[in-house]
Structures are given as structure tokens and as C-alpha cells.
Amino acid sequence: MKRAVGEGENGVNVTRKMVNKQLRFRGMLLNRLVTKSSEKKFVQSMHNSKQQMDKRFRGNDVGGLDCSEVLVERRDGSAVRVRIYKPLRPVKNVPGVLWIHGGGYAQGVPEMSGDMYKRLIETSDCVIVAPDYRLSIDAPYPAAFEDCYIVLVWMKNHATELGIRNDQLMVGGESAGGGLAAAIALYARDKGDVNLAFQMPLYPMIDDRMITESAKANNAYVWNSDTNHWAWKLYLGELFGKDVPAYGAAARAADYRNLPPAVTFVGDIEPFRDETIQYVENLRKAGVSVDFKLFKGAYHGFDIIHPKAEISQRARGFLMKSFKHAAEHLFAPQKQ
């Protein structure tokens, strides 16, 4: 891969001028709020963030959508809280989308992705199932992964009552949610319980090894190499630095054949740029169709941080065009 401006032998030095003009101010402001100087401070901030996000988002509905909540039982008898979003009018035989929220595996709740749910449903009638999976600050891998897969199986088994087609099950998410979506796609293929029609892992967090050029010494706004390292340590726990399974870090997968068609995008200055590009290349080499765009001057989560910026609108428009095509043309019948 050709080295980009600002890249040296030891990583990526992101300067203010490299950031898209419309994204600069919010990026700098948020960076001051979220960037921590040590691992200890980062972990503490994740605990604080959990309390703040629960208070700000938990239980909030999205205007213009039919919003509800269910509990899906785990094997041990405990339960995953799951949010369900539908069009206000009754729907039948529409795609079912398992959408997994981001947050570095360490923070977040499904309610914070309300804008994404509304846009997906406005683009093509669908039902969105959003798990409130266990966070790494409470339980490391495989807790979040298991929660998401249990909810996917539940979605398949309850397709009729949800109003969805069982041959149009899809999975998506941003950042860590994208990482979980990619891992779920791998596991669903390998286990054979669920056939997925489409995957939408946006700027996914999929490589704990941080060996790509963009992941090394990257000082970008919002999410940098230090933050990434600390978040992976939290998520993988005792597995960190060891032989991590592909279900824990999807970039470690060796076989990409027979995975569902995909769409993704990523900014060109963020740590996940190269692992996203590599994921796309691996899928394509395996014969899997992928829609992909790289956005110049964009840091991590730019489309969420400044949704009205022109570059963010282009990114979301690109995603929605691909999703609409998938909703109209992509099907994956379940095994009998």
C-alpha cells in the first residue's frame, strides 16, 4: 500500500490540516474531552461513560419509529436486554437487521444509534434488533460476542412474529459493533445455524495486533493508537497478546469464503483504515462482493460526530444505497 501524507516508518502523524475542514472543530473539541494520558485514566473514563450513557440514552425511544424492548435469555438463565425498532405502520416480510452499537467494546448502549435506525428504516422498511451486550469493563471476550450471537439466533427463530423474512437476516454496526458484526458473520458461517444475507461492519475494530501502518503511533482525533491498545486489552482480558481466535478479532480469520456480501467505509487518517482495507481485500479475494469507500480527512466515527458535514452525508448516503440494494436483491435461505 502506498504511504499517505503524514506517514513515516513508525506510524501516522495526523496534523490539523489533514483533517477535513468541516470535521476539524468537532474533532478537536471531542479529542480534548475523550483522549486520556494513561491506561488507568482510560479505564476509569470507560466506567464513568457507562453511567453517563445509561442516564442519557437508556430507555429512550426514537421519534417516528415503533420502539419496544425484550429480554433474550442466555444459557445461564440471565438475559440480554434487546431494543427493537420498526416502522410505525405494521410490516411483514421485511429484512431483519441485527445492529450492534460501537464504543470500543467498553461503552455504549443500543439507544445511542437512533439516527442510524431511523435512516435504515426510511431507506427500506426493515426491523432492527439491537442488543445491549455486556461491555468489556464488566466482562471480557467472549461475553459481548456470545450475547450478540444469542440475539441473532433469537431473531431468526422469531422472524414471523417480528415481521421479518428469515432469508433476509443482516448484521451491522459501527467500530466495535462493526468488529462484532464481522465476527458474528464468521461464526454464523462456521456454525451453520444462521445464514446471513448481508453484513455492514463500518470502520470495524477487528485487529488486536495493531500491525498495520495506520494502527501504529496514530495520533488522530477521537480514537488513536493508545486508546485502541487499551481498549483491546480490556476486551480480550487474559487473551490479550496471545493466540486470539477470529471470533475475538475478525482480522485473524484465515478463510473468508462463503461470507455474506458486505458494505463498509472508513476514514483515511484513523487507526482502522488499513485493517478495514485488508478485510475488504480478503473478502474480494474469496469471491465475496463488497461495496467500499475511503473518505479523505476523516477520523474515527466522523459520520456520528458531525452527521451534517458534507463528507458524513456522502458516507451515510453510500451506506444507504448499498443497504437498499441488499434489501431488494440479496437473500440467504435458512437451512431446514
Helices and strands as residue ranges (DSSP letters): E 7-8, E 11-12, G 16-18, H 21-34, H 39-57, E 65-73, E 79-87, E 94-100, G 110-113, H 114-123, E 127-132, H 143-157, H 159-162, E 164-174, H 176-191, E 198-202, G 213-215, H 225-236, G 237-239, G 250-252, E 262-267, H 273-285, E 290-295, H 302-305, H 310-329
